[in-house]
Amino acid sequence: MIPEIGLVALAGEYEVGFSDTPALLQRAAASLRGCGFKVAAAPEVMHDSESVKKDAEALSRESFDVLCVCVGTWSEDHHLLDLMEYFDKPVILWAFPAVETGSLCGVQQICCVLKELDKTYFYVYGEPDSTQVLREIGEISRAVALKNRLRHVKIGTIGGRVKGMTEVAFDELEIKERTGVRIVNLDEEELTAAYDHAIESKAAERWEQLRREAGKVTSTQAHGVEALRYYLAMKALIAEYGLEGIVVKCYPRYMGKICLGYSLLSEEGYVCGCEGDVNSTVLMKILRELTGKPIHNTDLLYPDEELNTILFSHCGSGGFSIAADAQSIHLAPVRLAESGVCARFPAKTGAVTLANLVGRRGTMRMSVGSGESVACGMEFPGNPLKIQFAAKVGELNRRIAYEGIGHHWMCGYGDVTRELEHFCRLCGIKLIQL
């Protein structure tokens, strides 16, 4: 995601540094644009009612996610409050190092006012070309852009939750209020009807293509065609309802029937959740937007305290691009059912972000950690993912147990822990940092 930033400057006309603030604003705008952000810079340094109105008029013609305020000097705080009446946006307050300008104490004053008014704000401190500050602004802005993006997302759920898996019960209204995602409840008959309408010859043609591309195939032709008809069925429902994700109560009826379809849909940009876990599917969407890649849907299986790793995996429905290599992809019957088709492969290596989302009104909480995906073999018949952590894995598991975090973990490539931290603050979701 490329966030759009509204940039303004605030200064006191009688303060040291007031005359330097326009140049400070220009340097900040140039630095942000140099990082690839879209920037709408206001023309005036806010210092009186007239300059506030001019900036408000200029910015009203622009589209932006977050309002970044370059506080050049100490200033009367009500000028920013007046501007915020025009724009209901989260605010980043940027303080600049200096002895006499009063930039930092001015920001601290504004933080107090915004806190009292229950406004959403963030704080950064450093020079206009500071790498650390620009990174922080990017993390905050991406979190805000994500929140805005999710307000238009719909995820479909089919069949309810798995019997006996009470943990994945979801609060539809809380999900909408906190994340913005709307859940679309579909009847199971809609899936079966869409399957009946899926053209068998089209499914058979796609199966032959996948057979040629996979490293190994042990599923039957009949199961392959069936799995691809379910893929076509889910794709039809996605198109009909304008969905960006789908979650099916796969266990036990649809085991091996939808797994391959999930792998293919993941490569097409959709998120697909297992076992009727709507919360985790919403989290997959969050991670997908931040990382731009398919997401691992996993269970936490085995901690190795000697190597300080944890093995994660699930049945085998990951996107092909997160496999260690294409030739490792094995189209095989799904475990337990020993029928149908799933995509088995070890996960690729690299920095990862691990997250979990559970709860309901008043208890919704997101657990977030980072680590390194290291090489592993087919240690579980699915998509095994072995993560090495900086913290001791024994302590991690003890924390998971006492926080009541649950057993479904979503994993994305890259470290987006800071974006998730800011997102939780924006949405009022309790953050548990692992």
C-alpha positions, 0 to 999 in steps of 0.5 A: 500500500502507498499511503497518502499523507496530508502535510501541514506546518504549525509555528508561532509567528513570534517564536525563534524558527518561525521564518525557517518553518516554510523551508522545514515543510518543503524539506519534509515533503521532499523526504516523504516523496523520496520514500515513495509516499504521496504527499499533499502539502498545504501552502501556508504555515498555520499561525492564525485563523486566516492561514488555517482557512487557506490550508483547509481549502487547499487540503479539501481538494486533496485525498489523504489518509493521515494528517502529518503536522510539522511543528516548527516552533511552539505555537498556540494549539487551537490552530491545529484544533481548528484545522482538525474540524475540517478533517476527521483524520488521525494526526502525526505530530512531528517535532524537530530537534532544536534548543530555542524553537520550542518544537518539542515542548509544543508537540507535548502540549498538543499531545495533552490536548488531543489526549483530553479530546480523545483524538487519535494521534501519533508522535515522531521526533527527528530531522526532516531527512531522518531515516528512522522518522521517515520509517516511523511515518511510513509505518503509521501511515500504512496502518491508517491506510489499511484501516481505511482500506478495510472499511470496503472489504467483504469476507464471505463465510459458509457453513458456520464454525467447526463443531467443538471449536468454540474458540473461533466463534466470532462477533460480527458486529465487533469485527465491523466496528473494530476492523471495518470488514463486513462479514457476508453470511452465505448458505452452504447450499449456495456453495453446492449450487455453484459447484453444480454449475461449474463446468467439468471440462474447464476444471479438467483442463485446469487440472491437467495444467496443474499436474504438469506444473507440480513437482509431484502428484498423487491425487486422482484425476477425479479428485483433482477435477472435483477440487477445481470445480469447488475452486470455480464455485468459490470464485463465482461466489466471490464475484457474485458478492464482491468478496475479497476473502472466503472462509468455509467450515471445511472440517470434516465435510469439505476436507480435500475438496476446497484446499487446492482452490484456496491455494489458487485463490491465494495466488489471485489475491484473495484470503481463504480461511479454514475451519470456519475461523472468521477472525483469522480470515480477517487477520489474513486480509490485514497481513495480505494488505501489509505484505502483498503476499499470500499468508500462511494459515497455521496451527502451532505444533511443536516447539524445539527449545534446543534450536529455539524454533517452533514448527507451524503447519496446517493441512496444505492450502497455501499459495504456491508462491510461498513454497520453498521452491516450485518443485517441492509442491506435491498435490496429494490427498489431505491428511486424516481424510486421505482423499481429495487434493491439497498442496503440500510443500515446505515454506520458503525462508525469510523474515516473518510476522506471526499474528493471532486474532481472537475475542469478541466485544470487550475482549478482541485481542491481537497477538503479534510477534516476529521471527525468521522462517528457517529451512525445514523438511516435510515435517508435517503433511501440509505446509510446514513452517519453522520459525526461529525466535529471539525470545525463548520459545518455552516462555512464548508458549507460556505467554500464549497459554496465559493470555488465552490466545488460541491455536490458529496463527497467520504468518506473513513474510516481512516484518510488519509488527509496527504497522500492526501495533499502530493498527491496533491503536487506531482500532481499539484492539488490545495488542499482545506483543510476543 
